[in-house]
Structures are given as structure tokens and as C-alpha cells.
């Protein structure tokens, strides 16, 4: 059945049944991840004095996503989405509460952290697959752009609020607050989302996940879409990972303008880019994403660096356009797995790129590492560009 609804404005978006509770649950989860991640990083650092272990405690879940993508993502389409969201959010809350147990050894925290990452991989597939059901096809782009923008804002606010809570409640108390927020999200999902059957038949399994990933990867056009969302983006995150060592005293400013640029890119592409332009803008935006970082090879003044980061981050809007292309190329019954694979692959490549940039900086300098990663992103974009061209419409045959 063809969905006759039209969703092209924010008003129409929030009038769509169930988008508001999905938006509320996703926003609260982003805030809980930021608050809980900061508290865990502080707790581990206070316990061990190790910057490495502190960083791994905060960002370790991203590496678990690749395991989830390879083993668990078939569940995203083979479980009822409302129940799955409620259960996964509740489990995330309980796992976060375990991390706050007094006297829990640091070595015992890391299996819990990795488990939370696995849950997050499946949760992302369930959430974005449900979004594709709640909204008609022409509304997915604006809906995802609003969720992306909310995620950025909640992370910024979450880190700020988390810092206050750690000072007032302690790191363990802040972890409990994050756990409570996750449990609240689970209640919202269960109470306000509609029960739906799974999008695909069969039981979730590792074999089903492999078969689904093989199906998604079997199309050259889908492969190009995935690579375009993973590689140029991930390489530029390697540039961002060097902002702190590049200018420790101004890192907060640089990271803030990066968030502002990303938010602007999501809003512009999700709300204001006409349908007829979307297929043409993904490659130029990917070029914009990396190009301004080349200026760091010259070690610019801080105001020039901030302007470059701001402009470059607008290019993150390219991911929305390529993601819309992916949805058009993907069967409905694997939308959840397709979107979960995108999210897990993106987080993994970002983590690997950050580590690679750090290794380059160890032997050169942060500025050189940023220029190298930006160049690699541009080269990758140019290699992928032919596969991202919009399809040429078939010529019509005139009658008579």
C-alpha cells in the first residue's frame, strides 16, 4: 500500500503519529549516553589514573558495534519494534546501574561497557527501522535530520549537565542518574509507541545477520552508499580527534563550532534542499567536509582554524543524502539491519580513523595528521564519486 502522507516541514513531521515519542526517547538516550559516558570516564580515571583506560571506558562501546553488526543486526527487523526498544533501553539502564556498584573492579567494568555497545548496535537498527515505518519515504530525510540534530544538541547539553552532576552527586551518582533516564526512555517507548509485528519473518541469529549483510552488500550501488557514509566521514573524524592536541586551550571552541556546523548541515539538507538537488549535492558536500581541514597544514591562527572547522562540518549533511539513497535501494524488510549496519560501520571507522590520526601525530604533529587525514578523505571521495552520480532517467518514446 502506498503511503499518501506528505511530510516536508517540521510541523508536518511532529504531527506524524508516533514521531514525537520516538524523538523523545532518542533524545533522552543521547543525553543519557553523554552523561553516563562522562561519569564513567571520570570514575575510571580517578580509580586508575590512566588516560588510556578512561578514554576506552568512554569510547569502547563504539568498537563493540562492529561485533553487533556482524552477529546481532538481524534482530533489528525480526523482533516487534516497540517491545525491542523498551527491552533494550531498560537493559541499557540496568547495565549502566551495574557500573555504579561501589567497589566494582575496573576490569569488570569493561565487559559491561562492551555489552552496552552490543545493545546499542541493535537499538540503532530497531530505532531507525521504526522511523522508516512511522514516516513515508519522502519524510525520512527530514525525520532523520531532526534526530541527528537532537543527538548533537543532547550530547553538548549532556556533557555540560554531566559535569555539574559529577561535581554535585559524584561519578557513581551520575551513572545512576543516567541509568534512571534510560529506564524512563523505556517507559516512554512502551507507553506511546504502537505495537507492530516484525518487518521480516524468521528468528534472529548470527546466520540471518550474515545473510542480511550479504544481501545488502551484494548491490554495487548499496556498497558505494555504505562506503560514502563510512570512509570520508570517518577520516574527517580523525581530523577532529586532533583538535585537542592541536590547541588544548581552544579545543572547546573548536569542538563547539564543529557541532554548530554539523547541526547547520543537518538542518539545511534535511529541511531546505529540494528533492531534485539531493542526488547532485552528496559529492560536493563530501568535498566540503574535508577540504577546509587542509588549511591546518599551514598552522593557522585560531580564528581561521575555527572558521575552517565550522564550514567543513556543514559537509556532514552529505550523510543524510546518501542515507536517503540507501533507503531507496533497500527492501523494506531489511531497513532496520541496513540502517544498523550504516551506524555500526560509521562508528567503527570513526574510532579507527581517530587512532590512525593519533599514530600519525605521534611521529609528525597534530597539524600534519589533520592535513593527511583530510587529503585521504578527499581522495576517497573522488574515488567513490562515479558511483554516487544520480541515475540517468531512461529516454521516453514519443507516440505516433
VOPAGU-2260 file (C-alpha; in pm, 1 decimal, decimal comma):
REM VOPAGU-2260
SITE   aa  ch    i         X         Y         Z
SITE  UNK   A    0       0,0       0,0       0,0
SITE  UNK   A    1     134,8     344,0     -92,0
SITE  UNK   A    2     162,2     588,3     196,1
SITE  UNK   A    3     -24,1     903,9      88,5
SITE  UNK   A    4     102,6    1125,5     371,4
SITE  UNK   A    5     334,3    1413,6     289,4
SITE  UNK   A    6     599,3    1519,7     542,1
SITE  UNK   A    7     808,2    1811,8     424,6
SITE  UNK   A    8     800,0    2058,6     715,5
SITE  UNK   A    9     873,0    2035,4    1087,5
SITE  UNK   A   10     505,6    2093,8    1165,6
SITE  UNK   A   11     400,6    1802,6     947,1
SITE  UNK   A   12     678,9    1592,0    1094,3
SITE  UNK   A   13     569,7    1636,1    1456,6
SITE  UNK   A   14     207,5    1583,0    1357,4
SITE  UNK   A   15     300,2    1237,5    1227,5
SITE  UNK   A   16     170,1     974,2    1467,1
SITE  UNK   A   17     442,3     837,9    1696,3
SITE  UNK   A   18     727,3    1058,3    1574,9
SITE  UNK   A   19     715,4    1268,6    1892,8
SITE  UNK   A   20     758,6     975,1    2137,1
SITE  UNK   A   21    1031,2     827,4    1916,0
SITE  UNK   A   22    1203,4    1166,4    1909,6
SITE  UNK   A   23    1171,0    1199,9    2288,2
SITE  UNK   A   24    1313,7     852,1    2354,0
SITE  UNK   A   25    1604,1     902,6    2109,9
SITE  UNK   A   26    1688,4    1246,1    2253,2
SITE  UNK   A   27    1681,4    1121,1    2610,7
SITE  UNK   A   28    1904,6     827,2    2519,1
SITE  UNK   A   29    2160,6    1061,9    2359,1
SITE  UNK   A   30    2163,0    1268,2    2679,0
SITE  UNK   A   31    2197,0     953,9    2893,1
SITE  UNK   A   32    2491,7     831,3    2683,5
SITE  UNK   A   33    2670,4    1164,7    2720,6
SITE  UNK   A   34    2604,2    1194,5    3095,4
SITE  UNK   A   35    2690,3     830,7    3165,1
SITE  UNK   A   36    2997,7     829,6    2940,4
SITE  UNK   A   37    3144,6    1135,0    3109,6
SITE  UNK   A   38    3075,1     994,7    3456,6
SITE  UNK   A   39    3232,8     660,0    3368,0
SITE  UNK   A   40    3540,6     826,9    3222,1
SITE  UNK   A   41    3585,6    1031,6    3540,9
SITE  UNK   A   42    3530,6     726,1    3762,4
SITE  UNK   A   43    3785,5     514,0    3573,0
SITE  UNK   A   44    4042,4     794,5    3567,0
SITE  UNK   A   45    4000,8     863,5    3938,3
SITE  UNK   A   46    4045,4     491,3    4007,5
SITE  UNK   A   47    4338,3     415,6    3776,7
SITE  UNK   A   48    4499,5     749,0    3683,1
SITE  UNK   A   49    4518,0     613,7    3324,9
SITE  UNK   A   50    4409,5     843,2    3038,2
SITE  UNK   A   51    4401,1     540,2    2805,2
SITE  UNK   A   52    4164,3     338,7    3024,2
SITE  UNK   A   53    3948,9     646,3    3079,0
SITE  UNK   A   54    3919,8     702,8    2701,7
SITE  UNK   A   55    3847,1     335,2    2637,2
SITE  UNK   A   56    3572,7     336,6    2900,5
SITE  UNK   A   57    3405,4     630,2    2725,2
SITE  UNK   A   58    3450,2     524,7    2363,0
SITE  UNK   A   59    3488,3     147,4    2393,0
SITE  UNK   A   60    3120,4      82,2    2309,7
SITE  UNK   A   61    3180,6     215,8    1957,1
SITE  UNK   A   62    3420,2     -73,2    1888,2
SITE  UNK   A   63    3160,1    -323,9    2011,0
SITE  UNK   A   64    2928,9    -201,2    1735,8
SITE  UNK   A   65    3126,1    -390,0    1473,3
SITE  UNK   A   66    3060,0    -716,0    1660,6
SITE  UNK   A   67    2691,9    -626,5    1681,2
SITE  UNK   A   68    2685,0    -550,3    1309,8
SITE  UNK   A   69    2834,8    -889,3    1225,9
SITE  UNK   A   70    2638,0   -1103,2    1470,1
SITE  UNK   A   71    2318,1    -942,5    1602,2
SITE  UNK   A   72    2168,9    -699,9    1349,2
SITE  UNK   A   73    1916,7    -947,7    1205,7
SITE  UNK   A   74    1722,3    -887,9    1528,6
SITE  UNK   A   75    1653,2    -529,0    1419,8
SITE  UNK   A   76    1392,1    -649,0    1166,9
SITE  UNK   A   77    1283,0    -976,1    1330,7
SITE  UNK   A   78    1150,4    -853,1    1665,1
SITE  UNK   A   79     847,0    -631,3    1738,5
SITE  UNK   A   80     999,5    -280,0    1737,3
SITE  UNK   A   81     813,0    -131,7    2035,5
SITE  UNK   A   82     893,4    -422,6    2263,5
SITE  UNK   A   83    1252,1    -436,0    2138,1
SITE  UNK   A   84    1309,4     -66,5    2206,7
SITE  UNK   A   85    1161,3     -89,9    2555,4
SITE  UNK   A   86    1363,9    -400,2    2647,0
SITE  UNK   A   87    1691,9    -270,4    2503,7
SITE  UNK   A   88    1656,6      67,4    2675,1
SITE  UNK   A   89    1571,7     -98,6    3005,8
SITE  UNK   A   90    1870,5    -332,0    2970,3
SITE  UNK   A   91    2093,0     -31,9    2898,2
SITE  UNK   A   92    1967,1     131,1    3215,8
SITE  UNK   A   93    2037,4    -177,3    3423,6
SITE  UNK   A   94    2385,1    -213,5    3271,3
SITE  UNK   A   95    2463,7     149,8    3349,9
SITE  UNK   A   96    2345,1      96,9    3706,9
SITE  UNK   A   97    2581,6    -202,0    3740,9
SITE  UNK   A   98    2873,4      28,0    3654,7
SITE  UNK   A   99    2783,7     239,4    3957,9
SITE  UNK   A  100    2814,0     -50,8    4204,9
SITE  UNK   A  101    3065,6      52,7    4475,1
SITE  UNK   A  102    3384,8    -149,2    4470,4
SITE  UNK   A  103    3330,3    -289,2    4119,2
SITE  UNK   A  104    3681,4    -352,3    3978,0
SITE  UNK   A  105    3776,9    -163,1    3664,9
SITE  UNK   A  106    3846,6    -490,8    3480,1
SITE  UNK   A  107    3486,6    -594,7    3548,3
SITE  UNK   A  108    3352,3    -268,4    3408,3
SITE  UNK   A  109    3481,1    -330,5    3057,6
SITE  UNK   A  110    3269,1    -639,8    2979,5
SITE  UNK   A  111    2964,9    -435,4    3085,7
SITE  UNK   A  112    3076,6    -144,4    2864,5
SITE  UNK   A  113    3117,9    -377,3    2565,6
SITE  UNK   A  114    2778,1    -533,5    2637,8
SITE  UNK   A  115    2621,6    -187,3    2631,5
SITE  UNK   A  116    2786,5    -130,5    2293,9
SITE  UNK   A  117    2629,1    -451,0    2157,2
SITE  UNK   A  118    2287,5    -342,0    2282,5
SITE  UNK   A  119    2340,8      -3,8    2119,6
SITE  UNK   A  120    2415,1    -162,2    1781,4
SITE  UNK   A  121    2081,1    -345,1    1778,5
SITE  UNK   A  122    1892,7     -49,8    1929,8
SITE  UNK   A  123    2010,3     179,1    1649,2
SITE  UNK   A  124    1881,9     -62,8    1386,2
SITE  UNK   A  125    1546,0    -101,1    1561,9
SITE  UNK   A  126    1500,7     273,5    1609,4
SITE  UNK   A  127    1583,4     383,4    1256,5
SITE  UNK   A  128    1395,7      92,8    1102,8
SITE  UNK   A  129    1090,9     203,9    1301,6
SITE  UNK   A  130    1143,7     560,0    1178,6
SITE  UNK   A  131    1114,9     432,8     821,0
SITE  UNK   A  132     778,4     279,6     914,0
SITE  UNK   A  133     644,0     579,7    1103,6
SITE  UNK   A  134     721,3     823,4     821,4
SITE  UNK   A  135     653,0     798,1     448,2
SITE  UNK   A  136     954,9     770,6     218,5
SITE  UNK   A  137     960,6    1142,3     139,1
SITE  UNK   A  138     963,1    1221,1     512,7
SITE  UNK   A  139    1254,4    1000,2     616,1
SITE  UNK   A  140    1521,5    1259,6     534,1
SITE  UNK   A  141    1370,6    1539,5     742,7
SITE  UNK   A  142    1289,3    1296,6    1024,8
SITE  UNK   A  143    1644,4    1161,7    1038,8
SITE  UNK   A  144    1787,5    1515,0    1017,3
SITE  UNK   A  145    1583,7    1617,4    1323,5
SITE  UNK   A  146    1703,8    1310,9    1516,7
SITE  UNK   A  147    2063,8    1386,5    1414,6
SITE  UNK   A  148    2030,9    1749,4    1522,2
SITE  UNK   A  149    1876,9    1645,1    1852,8
SITE  UNK   A  150    2157,1    1394,3    1907,2
SITE  UNK   A  151    2418,7    1667,8    1865,7
SITE  UNK   A  152    2239,5    1908,2    2097,4
SITE  UNK   A  153    2177,3    1640,2    2359,9
SITE  UNK   A  154    2544,3    1541,8    2355,9
SITE  UNK   A  155    2655,2    1900,8    2408,2
SITE  UNK   A  156    2398,8    1955,1    2682,8
SITE  UNK   A  157    2461,0    1609,3    2828,5
SITE  UNK   A  158    2832,7    1670,0    2871,8
SITE  UNK   A  159    2761,8    2007,7    3032,6
SITE  UNK   A  160    2497,7    1869,0    3268,9
SITE  UNK   A  161    2710,5    1560,9    3334,0
SITE  UNK   A  162    2996,5    1779,1    3452,5
SITE  UNK   A  163    2768,7    1951,9    3701,1
SITE  UNK   A  164    2617,9    1623,8    3821,5
SITE  UNK   A  165    2961,1    1467,5    3874,5
SITE  UNK   A  166    3057,4    1765,0    4091,3
SITE  UNK   A  167    2730,6    1751,3    4288,1
SITE  UNK   A  168    2645,2    1380,0    4301,1
SITE  UNK   A  169    2982,6    1208,3    4235,7
SITE  UNK   A  170    3060,2     991,7    3934,0
SITE  UNK   A  171    2864,3     693,9    4069,9
SITE  UNK   A  172    2562,4     909,6    4147,5
SITE  UNK   A  173    2572,9    1048,9    3793,5
SITE  UNK   A  174    2584,0     697,8    3649,5
SITE  UNK   A  175    2268,0     616,9    3847,7
SITE  UNK   A  176    2102,9     930,3    3707,4
SITE  UNK   A  177    2190,2     813,8    3354,6
SITE  UNK   A  178    2050,3     469,6    3434,2
SITE  UNK   A  179    1725,5     624,5    3554,4
SITE  UNK   A  180    1699,3     825,3    3233,1
SITE  UNK   A  181    1735,2     505,7    3030,2
SITE  UNK   A  182    1457,2     340,7    3228,0
SITE  UNK   A  183    1236,2     644,8    3167,9
SITE  UNK   A  184    1300,9     614,1    2793,4
SITE  UNK   A  185    1192,8     250,3    2806,4
SITE  UNK   A  186     862,7     352,3    2968,5
SITE  UNK   A  187     804,6     622,1    2704,4
SITE  UNK   A  188     869,0     374,3    2422,2
SITE  UNK   A  189     635,0     114,7    2570,2
SITE  UNK   A  190     355,9     359,6    2658,6
SITE  UNK   A  191     344,2     578,4    2347,2
SITE  UNK   A  192     459,4     367,8    2052,4
SITE  UNK   A  193     220,6     136,9    1870,4
SITE  UNK   A  194     275,3    -236,3    1877,4
SITE  UNK   A  195     379,2    -362,2    1533,5
SITE  UNK   A  196     477,0    -703,5    1404,0
SITE  UNK   A  197     837,1    -760,6    1295,2
SITE  UNK   A  198     925,1    -632,4     948,0
SITE  UNK   A  199    1077,4    -968,4     849,1
SITE  UNK   A  200     995,3   -1330,7     921,5
SITE  UNK   A  201    1220,0   -1582,4    1093,9
SITE  UNK   A  202    1420,6   -1592,3    1412,8
SITE  UNK   A  203    1718,2   -1358,8    1458,2
SITE  UNK   A  204    2052,0   -1535,6    1451,3
SITE  UNK   A  205    2414,5   -1488,5    1354,5
SITE  UNK   A  206    2344,5   -1675,9    1029,9
SITE  UNK   A  207    2049,9   -1446,7     949,9
SITE  UNK   A  208    2268,3   -1144,8    1020,2
SITE  UNK   A  209    2534,9   -1272,1     781,1
SITE  UNK   A  210    2273,7   -1343,1     513,1
SITE  UNK   A  211    2122,3    -997,4     555,8
SITE  UNK   A  212    2461,3    -827,1     539,8
SITE  UNK   A  213    2549,3   -1031,6     230,8
SITE  UNK   A  214    2224,8    -920,3      66,0
SITE  UNK   A  215    2292,1    -555,8     149,7
SITE  UNK   A  216    2650,0    -580,8      25,2
SITE  UNK   A  217    2554,6    -764,0    -297,0
SITE  UNK   A  218    2446,0    -445,8    -475,7
SITE  UNK   A  219    2722,3    -224,5    -614,8
SITE  UNK   A  220    2510,0      87,5    -562,1
SITE  UNK   A  221    2446,3      -1,7    -198,9
SITE  UNK   A  222    2816,1     -74,0    -146,7
SITE  UNK   A  223    2901,8     270,0    -281,1
SITE  UNK   A  224    2646,6     427,5     -48,0
SITE  UNK   A  225    2788,7     249,9     256,8
SITE  UNK   A  226    3147,5     337,0     170,5
SITE  UNK   A  227    3049,9     700,8     111,1
SITE  UNK   A  228    2888,4     718,1     455,6
SITE  UNK   A  229    3173,7     540,2     633,9
SITE  UNK   A  230    3507,1     643,7     484,0
SITE  UNK   A  231    3513,1    1019,6     405,8
SITE  UNK   A  232    3318,8    1088,9     725,4
SITE  UNK   A  233    3538,6     862,8     938,9
SITE  UNK   A  234    3863,2    1009,2     805,3
SITE  UNK   A  235    3746,3    1360,9     891,5
SITE  UNK   A  236    3661,3    1247,1    1244,8
SITE  UNK   A  237    4032,1    1163,0    1259,9
SITE  UNK   A  238    4093,9    1534,0    1195,9
SITE  UNK   A  239    3856,5    1627,7    1478,4
SITE  UNK   A  240    4034,1    1387,8    1712,6
SITE  UNK   A  241    4343,7    1609,1    1676,7
SITE  UNK   A  242    4173,4    1934,2    1780,4
SITE  UNK   A  243    4266,7    1887,1    2146,2
SITE  UNK   A  244    4639,6    1825,7    2089,0
SITE  UNK   A  245    4643,7    2093,9    1815,8
SITE  UNK   A  246    4526,2    2364,7    2054,2
SITE  UNK   A  247    4448,1    2244,3    2408,1
SITE  UNK   A  248    4348,2    2591,1    2522,0
SITE  UNK   A  249    4097,8    2637,9    2237,2
SITE  UNK   A  250    3979,0    2279,5    2189,9
SITE  UNK   A  251    3641,6    2356,5    2348,5
SITE  UNK   A  252    3581,7    2636,6    2099,6
SITE  UNK   A  253    3683,7    2420,5    1802,9
SITE  UNK   A  254    3465,6    2128,1    1911,4
SITE  UNK   A  255    3173,1    2362,6    1973,7
SITE  UNK   A  256    3188,5    2519,6    1627,3
SITE  UNK   A  257    3215,4    2167,9    1481,8
SITE  UNK   A  258    2884,6    2081,7    1649,0
SITE  UNK   A  259    2728,4    2404,0    1523,5
SITE  UNK   A  260    2839,4    2329,5    1166,6
SITE  UNK   A  261    2709,8    1973,1    1185,8
SITE  UNK   A  262    2374,3    2096,7    1314,4
SITE  UNK   A  263    2354,5    2353,5    1032,6
SITE  UNK   A  264    2435,5    2087,5     771,9
SITE  UNK   A  265    2166,0    1853,0     901,5
SITE  UNK   A  266    1904,1    2127,8     907,5
SITE  UNK   A  267    1992,4    2258,1     560,2
SITE  UNK   A  268    1995,6    1918,8     390,0
SITE  UNK   A  269    1702,2    1776,5     581,9
SITE  UNK   A  270    1467,4    2071,9     550,6
SITE  UNK   A  271    1571,0    2304,6     270,3
SITE  UNK   A  272    1738,3    2103,4      -9,7
SITE  UNK   A  273    1481,1    2035,1    -284,6
SITE  UNK   A  274    1429,4    1677,2    -395,6
SITE  UNK   A  275    1572,3    1744,8    -742,6
SITE  UNK   A  276    1907,3    1859,8    -595,9
SITE  UNK   A  277    1963,9    1582,8    -344,9
SITE  UNK   A  278    2130,6    1338,2    -581,1
SITE  UNK   A  279    2372,7    1606,1    -702,2
SITE  UNK   A  280    2484,5    1751,9    -368,0
SITE  UNK   A  281    2623,2    1449,0    -185,0
SITE  UNK   A  282    2967,5    1460,3    -351,2
SITE  UNK   A  283    3014,4    1841,3    -320,0
SITE  UNK   A  284    2922,9    1816,6      48,7
SITE  UNK   A  285    3176,4    1537,7      99,6
SITE  UNK   A  286    3441,1    1759,9     -61,1
SITE  UNK   A  287    3334,6    2045,0     169,7
SITE  UNK   A  288    3364,0    1809,0     466,9
SITE  UNK   A  289    3738,4    1755,7     415,4
SITE  UNK   A  290    3866,9    2049,1     209,0
SITE  UNK   A  291    3884,4    2319,3     479,7
SITE  UNK   A  292    4098,9    2096,0     702,8
SITE  UNK   A  293    4385,9    2127,1     453,8
SITE  UNK   A  294    4444,4    2477,0     594,4
SITE  UNK   A  295    4576,8    2317,8     913,9
SITE  UNK   A  296    4893,3    2224,2     725,4
SITE  UNK   A  297    4975,5    2597,7     749,9
SITE  UNK   A  298    4910,3    2604,5    1128,0
SITE  UNK   A  299    4658,7    2890,1    1103,4
SITE  UNK   A  300    4553,9    3138,9    1367,6
SITE  UNK   A  301    4277,8    3013,1    1593,1
SITE  UNK   A  302    4002,8    3222,8    1430,7
SITE  UNK   A  303    4096,2    3083,4    1087,7
SITE  UNK   A  304    4101,1    2731,9    1231,6
SITE  UNK   A  305    3756,6    2782,0    1388,3
SITE  UNK   A  306    3614,3    2912,8    1060,3
SITE  UNK   A  307    3758,4    2613,0     873,1
SITE  UNK   A  308    3610,8    2364,6    1120,5
SITE  UNK   A  309    3271,4    2537,9    1111,7
SITE  UNK   A  310    3248,9    2535,4     731,6
SITE  UNK   A  311    3380,5    2181,2     699,6
SITE  UNK   A  312    3129,3    2040,7     947,2
SITE  UNK   A  313    2839,2    2157,2     730,0
SITE  UNK   A  314    2952,5    1881,1     494,8
SITE  UNK   A  315    2830,2    1616,2     739,6
SITE  UNK   A  316    2488,8    1679,7     584,9
SITE  UNK   A  317    2606,6    1458,9     298,0
SITE  UNK   A  318    2538,5    1152,7     513,1
SITE  UNK   A  319    2164,9    1227,1     516,3
SITE  UNK   A  320    2152,8    1249,2     137,6
SITE  UNK   A  321    2342,6     924,4      86,9
SITE  UNK   A  322    2133,3     757,3     355,5
SITE  UNK   A  323    1815,3     851,8     169,8
SITE  UNK   A  324    1969,5     696,1    -141,0
SITE  UNK   A  325    2043,5     378,2      56,9
SITE  UNK   A  326    1681,5     354,1     173,3
SITE  UNK   A  327    1556,9     381,8    -184,4
SITE  UNK   A  328    1786,6      91,4    -281,4
SITE  UNK   A  329    1694,7    -134,7      13,3
SITE  UNK   A  330    1394,0    -369,9      55,8
SITE  UNK   A  331    1158,7    -263,9     335,3
SITE  UNK   A  332    1202,1    -585,4     534,7
SITE  UNK   A  333    1574,7    -519,2     594,4
SITE  UNK   A  334    1556,4    -143,7     662,5
SITE  UNK   A  335    1646,4    -191,5    1028,0
SITE  UNK   A  336    1950,8    -404,0     950,6
SITE  UNK   A  337    2056,1    -169,3     668,7
SITE  UNK   A  338    2047,4     133,7     898,6
SITE  UNK   A  339    2209,6     -54,0    1185,5
SITE  UNK   A  340    2493,0    -160,0     954,3
SITE  UNK   A  341    2539,6     202,8     848,5
SITE  UNK   A  342    2553,0     322,7    1210,4
SITE  UNK   A  343    2786,8      47,2    1332,4
SITE  UNK   A  344    3022,3      80,3    1035,4
SITE  UNK   A  345    3034,0     457,0    1076,0
SITE  UNK   A  346    3121,1     439,8    1445,6
SITE  UNK   A  347    3387,5     177,0    1380,6
SITE  UNK   A  348    3558,6     371,8    1101,8
SITE  UNK   A  349    3549,7     685,4    1314,7
SITE  UNK   A  350    3724,1     505,9    1600,4
SITE  UNK   A  351    3985,6     353,1    1370,6
SITE  UNK   A  352    4047,1     689,0    1199,8
SITE  UNK   A  353    4092,1     866,0    1533,1
SITE  UNK   A  354    4352,0     605,1    1632,3
SITE  UNK   A  355    4525,7     637,2    1293,4
SITE  UNK   A  356    4540,3    1016,4    1319,0
SITE  UNK   A  357    4685,4     987,2    1666,8
SITE  UNK   A  358    4953,9     748,7    1541,2
SITE  UNK   A  359    5049,2     988,2    1259,3
SITE  UNK   A  360    5065,0    1278,5    1505,0
SITE  UNK   A  361    5300,0    1079,8    1729,8
SITE  UNK   A  362    5561,7    1083,1    1451,7
SITE  UNK   A  363    5481,6    1423,4    1294,8
SITE  UNK   A  364    5243,7    1676,2    1451,4
SITE  UNK   A  365    4867,6    1713,0    1505,7
SITE  UNK   A  366    4850,3    1969,2    1222,7
SITE  UNK   A  367    5023,0    1732,9     980,3
SITE  UNK   A  368    4798,7    1446,4    1085,6
SITE  UNK   A  369    4488,7    1658,9    1015,2
SITE  UNK   A  370    4613,6    1752,1     669,4
SITE  UNK   A  371    4694,9    1386,9     590,7
SITE  UNK   A  372    4351,7    1265,1     703,9
SITE  UNK   A  373    4176,2    1542,0     509,5
SITE  UNK   A  374    4370,6    1452,4     195,3
SITE  UNK   A  375    4280,6    1086,0     239,1
SITE  UNK   A  376    3914,1    1182,5     274,8
SITE  UNK   A  377    3922,8    1387,4     -45,6
SITE  UNK   A  378    4094,5    1108,4    -240,3
SITE  UNK   A  379    3835,3     859,0    -113,4
SITE  UNK   A  380    3550,1    1089,9    -212,5
SITE  UNK   A  381    3686,8    1130,9    -564,8
SITE  UNK   A  382    3721,6     752,1    -597,5
SITE  UNK   A  383    3360,6     698,7    -485,1
SITE  UNK   A  384    3209,7     990,5    -680,4
SITE  UNK   A  385    3126,7     797,2   -1002,7
SITE  UNK   A  386    2911,9     552,0    -803,9
SITE  UNK   A  387    2720,7     835,7    -636,2
SITE  UNK   A  388    2601,1    1006,9    -951,1
SITE  UNK   A  389    2221,5    1024,1    -977,7
SITE  UNK   A  390    2080,4     768,0   -1222,9
SITE  UNK   A  391    2016,0     896,1   -1573,9
SITE  UNK   A  392    1642,1     874,8   -1650,0
SITE  UNK   A  393    1550,2     640,1   -1930,3
SITE  UNK   A  394    1453,0     824,8   -2251,7
SITE  UNK   A  395    1081,5     827,4   -2321,2
SITE  UNK   A  396     945,1     712,2   -2654,3
SITE  UNK   A  397     709,0     954,5   -2822,8
SITE  UNK   A  398     388,2     804,4   -2959,9
SITE  UNK   A  399     294,4     838,2   -3321,0
